[in-house]
Amino acid sequence: MTKTTNKYSPEVRERAVRMVLNGAGQHESRWSAIVSISSKTGCAPQTLNEWVKKVEVDTGQRGGITTEHAEKMKALEREVRELKQANEILRKASAYFAQAELDRPLKR
């Protein structure tokens, strides 16, 4: 799994998104606003469009999974994965010790 670095600071992202959302009336379409503002900030129009959509989801203006819920789900999935690994280790250890107990000679 690769981790990408954030090339743009949160301030730049917030400002660019705010410019798109507030300046929609100054452009003929939302996409033309995104293209115009992305060229000023130095990011790709598709990137800025994704930022805008993410803010809209997080603020409830658009349907979808919010960033907070996505992070929570990711953390829970990681926890489930770790618990499954721990259960597998315990299951194998239990089987090993049960077999060792069966292989032990009986004392009289």
C-alpha positions in Angstrom: 0.0 0.0 0.0 1.5 3.3 -1.0 1.1 6.6 0.8 0.9 9.7 -1.2 2.3 13.0 0.1 0.1 16.1 0.2 1.8 18.5 -2.1 -0.6 21.4 -1.1 -1.0 22.8 2.3 -4.4 22.7 4.0 -4.6 26.5 3.7 -4.1 26.4 -0.1 -6.7 23.7 -0.4 -9.2 25.6 1.7 -8.6 28.8 -0.1 -9.0 27.2 -3.5 -12.2 25.5 -2.6 -13.6 28.7 -1.0 -12.8 30.5 -4.3 -14.7 27.9 -6.3 -17.7 27.9 -4.0 -17.9 31.7 -3.6 -16.9 32.6 -7.2 -19.4 30.4 -9.0 -21.3 33.4 -10.3 -18.3 35.0 -11.9 -17.8 32.1 -14.3 -20.0 30.6 -17.0 -19.9 27.1 -15.3 -18.5 25.5 -12.2 -15.9 23.6 -14.3 -14.7 26.9 -15.8 -14.3 28.3 -12.3 -12.3 25.2 -11.3 -10.1 25.4 -14.3 -9.4 29.0 -13.8 -8.7 28.7 -10.1 -6.6 25.5 -10.5 -4.3 27.3 -12.9 -3.8 30.0 -10.3 -3.0 27.6 -7.5 -0.9 25.3 -9.6 -3.0 22.1 -9.1 -4.7 20.0 -11.6 -8.4 20.8 -12.3 -9.4 17.3 -11.4 -7.7 17.6 -8.0 -9.4 20.8 -7.2 -12.8 19.3 -8.3 -12.2 16.4 -5.9 -11.4 18.8 -3.0 -14.6 20.7 -3.7 -16.7 17.5 -3.8 -15.1 16.4 -0.5 -15.9 19.6 1.2 -19.5 19.4 -0.1 -19.9 15.9 1.3 -18.4 16.9 4.6 -20.7 19.9 4.9 -23.8 17.9 3.9 -24.3 19.6 0.6 -23.7 16.4 -1.4 -24.4 12.8 -0.5 -21.6 10.4 0.3 -19.4 9.2 3.2 -17.8 12.1 5.1 -14.1 12.2 5.8 -14.8 11.6 9.5 -16.8 8.4 8.8 -14.3 7.2 6.3 -11.4 7.6 8.8 -13.5 5.8 11.4 -14.3 2.9 9.1 -10.6 2.6 8.1 -9.6 2.5 11.8 -12.3 -0.1 12.6 -11.2 -2.2 9.6 -7.6 -2.0 10.8 -8.7 -3.1 14.3 -10.7 -6.0 12.9 -7.7 -7.1 10.8 -5.4 -7.0 13.9 -8.0 -8.9 16.0 -8.3 -11.6 13.4 -4.5 -12.0 13.3 -4.5 -12.2 17.2 -7.3 -14.8 17.1 -5.4 -16.9 14.5 -2.2 -16.8 16.7 -4.2 -17.8 19.8 -6.0 -20.6 17.9 -2.7 -22.0 16.7 -1.1 -21.7 20.1 -4.1 -23.5 21.7 -3.9 -26.3 19.1 -0.1 -26.6 19.7 -0.5 -26.8 23.5 -3.5 -29.2 23.3 -1.4 -31.5 21.0 1.6 -31.2 23.4 -0.7 -32.2 26.3 -1.9 -35.3 24.3 1.7 -36.3 23.4 2.8 -36.1 27.1 3.3 -39.6 28.6 0.8 -40.5 31.3 2.1 -40.4 34.9 1.1 -43.3 37.2 
